[in-house]
Amino acid sequence: MNAPAVQINDDYYEDLTPESFTKILDNLATGKEVKPGPQVARQCSAPSGDPTTLTDPALYRRGNGGQPHDPALRDADAKRPGEAANVHEAAVPKSPIGDSSANRRS
């Protein structure tokens, strides 16, 4: 969460200024829909504006002195909205192979 912040009912509002907080309260009082989350151009806890760390291409050179390669994940790709990280496909059980119970004698 990015301070200053407030929780109203089940929603959190972040990166508040006195003006943005007053606007949120006024909109809620008049029944208007208010967007929860950061109130500035930021996604989650990412820094506002352009990236400021790990931006030197030399950081991504191969250990054998080769040419730089792209980082594993570009900033633009990381900020794309997607499926929640805690959503997984259900596991499919495997059938028993060589189940020891099939080899037992009565």
C-alpha positions in Angstrom: 0.0 0.0 0.0 1.2 3.5 -0.9 0.8 6.1 1.8 -1.0 8.2 2.5 -3.9 5.8 2.2 -7.4 5.2 3.7 -9.7 2.2 3.9 -13.4 2.9 3.3 -15.5 -0.2 3.8 -13.8 -3.0 1.8 -11.8 -0.6 -0.5 -8.4 1.0 -0.1 -7.5 4.3 -1.7 -3.8 5.1 -2.0 -1.4 7.9 -2.9 -3.8 10.5 -1.5 -3.5 14.2 -1.4 -5.9 16.4 0.6 -7.7 17.3 -2.6 -8.0 13.7 -3.9 -9.3 12.5 -0.5 -11.9 15.3 -0.4 -13.0 14.4 -4.0 -13.3 10.7 -3.0 -15.5 11.5 0.0 -17.6 13.9 -2.1 -18.1 11.3 -4.8 -19.0 8.6 -2.3 -21.5 11.0 -0.5 -23.3 11.7 -3.8 -23.3 8.0 -4.9 -20.8 8.3 -7.7 -18.5 5.4 -8.4 -14.9 5.8 -7.2 -11.9 3.8 -8.4 -10.1 2.2 -5.5 -6.4 1.7 -5.4 -3.7 4.2 -6.3 -5.0 7.7 -7.1 -2.0 8.5 -9.3 -0.6 6.8 -12.5 0.9 3.8 -10.7 0.1 0.1 -10.7 0.3 -1.6 -7.3 3.5 -0.6 -5.6 5.5 0.2 -8.7 7.3 3.5 -8.7 5.6 6.5 -10.3 7.0 7.4 -13.6 9.7 5.5 -15.5 11.9 2.8 -14.1 14.8 4.1 -12.1 16.6 0.9 -11.1 18.3 -2.0 -13.1 18.2 0.1 -16.3 21.8 -0.3 -17.3 22.1 -2.7 -20.3 25.5 -3.9 -19.0 23.6 -5.7 -16.2 22.2 -8.1 -18.7 25.5 -9.1 -20.5 26.2 -12.8 -20.6 28.9 -14.0 -18.3 31.1 -15.0 -21.2 31.4 -11.4 -22.5 28.7 -11.8 -25.2 26.3 -9.2 -26.3 23.6 -7.9 -23.9 20.3 -9.6 -24.1 16.9 -8.5 -23.1 15.9 -8.8 -19.4 13.6 -11.7 -18.7 10.7 -9.3 -18.3 10.3 -5.8 -19.7 8.7 -3.1 -17.6 5.8 -2.7 -20.0 5.1 -6.5 -19.9 5.2 -6.5 -16.1 2.6 -3.8 -15.9 0.1 -5.5 -18.1 -3.0 -6.5 -16.2 -3.5 -10.2 -16.2 -4.9 -13.1 -14.2 -4.3 -13.1 -10.5 -1.2 -14.9 -9.3 -3.2 -17.1 -6.9 -5.3 -18.6 -9.7 -4.2 -22.0 -10.8 -5.6 -24.8 -12.8 -6.9 -27.7 -10.8 -4.4 -30.6 -10.5 -5.3 -33.7 -12.5 -4.7 -36.9 -10.4 -2.6 -39.6 -12.0 -3.7 -43.1 -12.1 -1.8 -45.5 -9.9 0.9 -47.5 -11.7 2.1 -50.7 -10.1 -0.2 -50.1 -7.1 1.0 -52.4 -4.4 -2.6 -53.2 -3.3 -3.1 -55.0 -6.7 -0.2 -57.3 -5.9 -1.5 -58.4 -2.5 -2.9 -61.9 -1.9 -5.8 -62.6 0.5 
